[in-house]
């Protein structure tokens, strides 16, 4: 008995519990199940008691009490389980008292009443919020139960001693065998209820920690995506800043030239003023786009100086981009479709950046042997399409999840365009962006299509 109590104490000491965890109160559905469980156990205990009274002899002590008292004891030991998760500690104390009282009154029903006691002990370990109280109460119940067991064993041994006692026929004396058997069964019984109760509490705590960690990871993922969007907007804003600065600088130069030739060449002055007017409109348009880009971003300070030079990348650099991407195991092709139109600097830069990101993704992730880039000049829009014959990337659903794809979408939405990203039915991957032309002007008589030699 002493060894069993030490085992329970060790279990309580070694249980890995979160001291900050508070298990939520049982749900209405769990409370309804408790009522059903309590009623079923009460019915089982009552049935078992009545069946036992039916097959024991008339001279047995079980018949010394009335059927009504047996029924009451059977109900008293099981019905408290109807509220076991709402009041685990009081239920355990009541069930334990009823269990001892039932046996002391010779209502011998050892199966269903033991299950009721096991359930109460388990529930105390699984649902009691104060873990110190749970351990103390369970330990107290276990000690009392083993003391009661010791009393029953000693009373049985006293009754079985005497001249009429039957001789032992087994390898172990009958009384000793009974003591060993009863002690081991009770140790396993109470240790199982203690262990599984703690395991249920720890499992609930781990599930709660997992849920909190999942929420934290979701918040971190959303924050990373938000920062990626802000970083890309800042990058776009810098490029638009360079474009606007270029227009303003050009206006200043043209205004100075117009002032110098104002009296000598009125026609040249008129043309120069037209260029200034067009540059001013372009600057206003690009400033509007710049404000749209920064509509949701936080105010940020940047210590870097920006120059008043136009951006170095645009649609004119697309052919060089494809040429640089070509390797002995990778063929690239660049095609211009339609009559080239005059693009604003912002649109030109955005088209180049989208194509650059698409080519980079194809090189890094697709494992392609061929990349085709087509620049199409349509009636009201310019379209860039990059396709490859590689494995493709993970499906993206509605919005791209990669940081580069976030940037592509930001650029397209800035100009009011559309973006398609995904696998092709015939294999490979496609990125296609269409940007409306705000002021499209046809320039010169060029070929309808110019194709570079595959490399």
Secondary structure, DSSP 8 states (H G I E B T S, - for coil): -HHHHHHHHHHHHH----TT-------HHHHHHHHHHHHHHHHHHHHHHHHHHHHS-TTSGGGGS-HHHHHHHHHHHHGGGGGTTTSHHHHHHHHHHHHHHHHHTT----SHHHHHHHHHHHHHHHH-S-HHHHHHHHHHHHHHHHHHHHHHHHHHHHHH-STT-----SSS-HHHHHHHHHHHHHHHHHHHHHHHHHHHHHHHHHHHHHHHHHHHHHHHHHHHHHHHHHHHHHHHHHHHHHHHHHHHHHHHHHHHHHHHHTTT-HHHHHHHHHHHHHHHHHHHHHHHHHHHHTSSS------S---SS--S-SGGGHHHHHHHH-BTTBEEEEEEES--B---HHHHHHHHHHHHHHHHHIIIII--SEEEEEEEE-SSEEEEEEEE-S-------SS--SHHHHHHHHHHHHTT-EEEEEE-TTSSEEEEEEEE-SS--B-S---SEEE----
